[in-house]
Amino acid sequence: MPEISRFLGIIIAMYANDHNPPHFHAEYNEMMVLHITKMENKGDYKVYVEFNDGFKGIIDFKEVLKQEQSDWIRELLDPAMFNTVHLALHTLCWDNELDFAPEYLYDQVKIKANVA
């Protein structure tokens, strides 16, 4: 692994030649820090995601958003706002500056797939 830094048990490595784009990996106690590597808006509040550990699937945000009490999150029920979804900072982000933790999104994919 091309290690470039090690601090507080976190190892940072840069990978420039295994695939594009060049990227970093962060590992903590030999566990990789989870992040999204690819996303695609499938319409109707569904987003396909791929994670850096190879896990992938579709998240259906319609039910998630309807259960939310926060007006800020419920803004995403507006299709125009929801469709601003994009990949930034290794997770899903929207133009209203909302993002979800990759770990939460990972769990949402696991729930749909019934993976323990």
C-alpha positions, -999 to +999 in steps of 0.1 A: +000+000+000+015+034-009+012+049+026+016+087+028+006+093+064+000+075+097-016+093+128-037+082+157-041+047+142-053+061+109-033+051+078-037+073+047-026+058+014-028+073-021-036+051-051-027+066-084-023+036-107-049+010-098-078+028-115-090+063-124-094+087-108-063+087-085-077+085-050-070+081-012-079+053+012-081+058+049-079+028+072-084+027+109-073-004+128-071-022+095-107-011+087-113+010+056-132+042+061-165+038+043-173+061+014-193+062-018-174+059-051-202+061-076-238+072-077-266+075-103-299+092-099-325+066-111-355+089-107-385+086-084-364+093-054-341+063-060-303+065-062-279+038-071-247+038-050-214+019-049-192+019-019-154+016-017-157-020-002-176-032-034-211-032-018-237-016-041-274-011-044-303+013-047-316+035-020-353+045-021-355+078-004-392+083-007-401+065+025-370+078+043-380+114+035-416+110+045-406+098+079-384+128+086-396+156+108-369+181+098-381+207+073-345+208+059-346+171+050-382+172+039-372+198+013-359+168-007-396+158-013-396+185-039-385+166-070-365+195-084-345+197-052-341+159-049-328+158-084-298+180-075-283+150-058-246+146-066-215+129-053-193+152-031-171+146-001-175+108-008-212+109-001-245+120-015-251+158-013-279+181-025-280+218-034-296+227-001-263+217+015-278+185+029-258+153+029-261+119+046-233+099+063-221+071+041-226+047+070-263+056+071-267+051+033-248+018+035-274+006+061-302+017+039-289-004+011-284-034+035-320-030+048-334-032+012-312-061+004-320-079+037-283-083+044-272-088+080 
